[in-house]
Amino acid sequence: MKDKICVVTGASSGLGKATAELLNQSGARVIMVSRGNDRGQLAFNQISSAAGGRVSWIPADLSSLKSVRNLSEEIDRRFERIDFLFSCAGVILMKRLVTEDGYETMFATNYLGHFLLTNLLYKKLLAGVPSRVITISGRGHKARLTEGFREGTIDFSDLQCERHFSVPKAAKQAVLAKIMFTYELARKWKNSGIEVCTVCPGLTKTSLVSQLPWYVRAFMAVRFRMPGAQSPHEGASHLIDLASRQENINGKYFEGSRNGLKEARSSVQSYDIKTRERLWKTSEYLAEQEFDYEPI
């Protein structure tokens, strides 16, 4: 990874910060992306002061389309190419909150902001070919004992959860959208030299559930004490593994754990081409921008 130019979203904490730290240790040129707050400044100070590569910080809010466009323009101005894009930013909220663009916050931050950013960075990724986009998703979009028995679904009739909001519905939908976006992007960019994949790093000790009720936090605290729980660096190592692999990873979904990383199957709906195409068109409408890549 030495001298590779790597963009990492959500780089102020959790898996994003751990990914930025590991990349810096390997000698990469790291572009940290996070909100422009004290936590972001502290993370940048910590990583940039450590021995390693060269670290930059571009404050941005992935829930804001304007902020994402400003971020893209800044990267375009300052860097000649992108070798790797690590999409790590994400939030889980107990209440339905609306962004400045009028979208449900989890959908906007976890999915739509990354949809727009990835497409806007196409030319920079093309300049870095062979380059890769690695997006954190999760097993949670499936029906699971620990995360709800209902699979995630793309509810086009209530995409912003205006009629009905629940944490499982909104969170699972955003994760599923990222997976479906990855599959569709792999199809559209197949001959570009840019490979895209998505990964569930596995149970990792982060603060992602900090906004949820006390009983959920207590449950997760117990799970984090279990032998299989990973540190942020252990979880982030799966992303570095995917970036470094020699084999083709395009359009694949992976699941990680302390036992390693393996290719896996996502949910049934994630492979539905018509739903993926509809989600792409809907996302273009919401982002107010079309991206005309010739489908393969």
C-alpha positions, 0 to 999 in steps of 0.5 A: 500500500506504500504511496497509494492514495486512499480515501477513507470516509468515517475516518474519525472513529471506529473502523474508518479511523482504524483503516486510516491508521493501518494505511498510514502505517503501511506508508499510504497517502491517506485522505481522511474524510469526516465531519469537521468537529473536535473528534475529526480534528483529534483523529487527524492529529493522532494519525498525522503525528504517527510515523507512516505515510502522508495524511490529509483531512478534508472535513465533510458531511456525507448526509449533505449532497452539497458537502459531498460535492464540495468534497469531490471538488477538493479531492479533484483539485488536490490529488492526481488520482485515487487508488482506493476508496474505503467507504466506512462512514455510517450512523445508527439513530433511534429517531427519524431525523431529516437532513438539509436535503429532506432525506432520512439521515441513515439513508442519506449518510450510510447510502446516498452520500456514498452513492454520489461520492463514488460516482463523482470520483469515477475519473480519479479512480480511473486515473488510478487503475487498477483501483478499488472501491471497498464499501462496508455493509453488514450481515444485518441486512439478512434475517438474523437472531441478533438483528431482527428476523425480517430481511432488509428490503428496499421500500420504494413506497416509503424510502424515507420512512415517512409513513413508518420509521423503525431502526431495523427498517431504516438501518437494514434498508441502507445496508441493503442499498449499499450492497445493491449499489456495489453490484450495480456499479460492478456491472456498469464499471466492469471494463474500466479497471476499477473493482468494487466490492462490499464487506461485513467486517464482522462483530467489531467493538465500535461506538456505532450503537451509542445512540440506541437505547440503554438495553441495546447498548447493554446487550452489545456490551455483552457481545463485545466481551465474547471471544469472537468480538474484534478490535477496530484494527482487527475489523479494519484488517479485512478491508486492507486484505481486500485492497491488497488481494491479487485476485479479482474481487469485482462485484463480490460480497465478503464476510469477516470474523476473527477466523478470517475473511470469506466470500459469501452470499447476500440476501435474495433481493440484493441480486434482483437486477430490476430492483437494483436498476430502479434503486440506481435511477431513484438514487440519481433522482434524489442526488439530482445528478445522472451518471451515464455509464454504459451497462455491460 
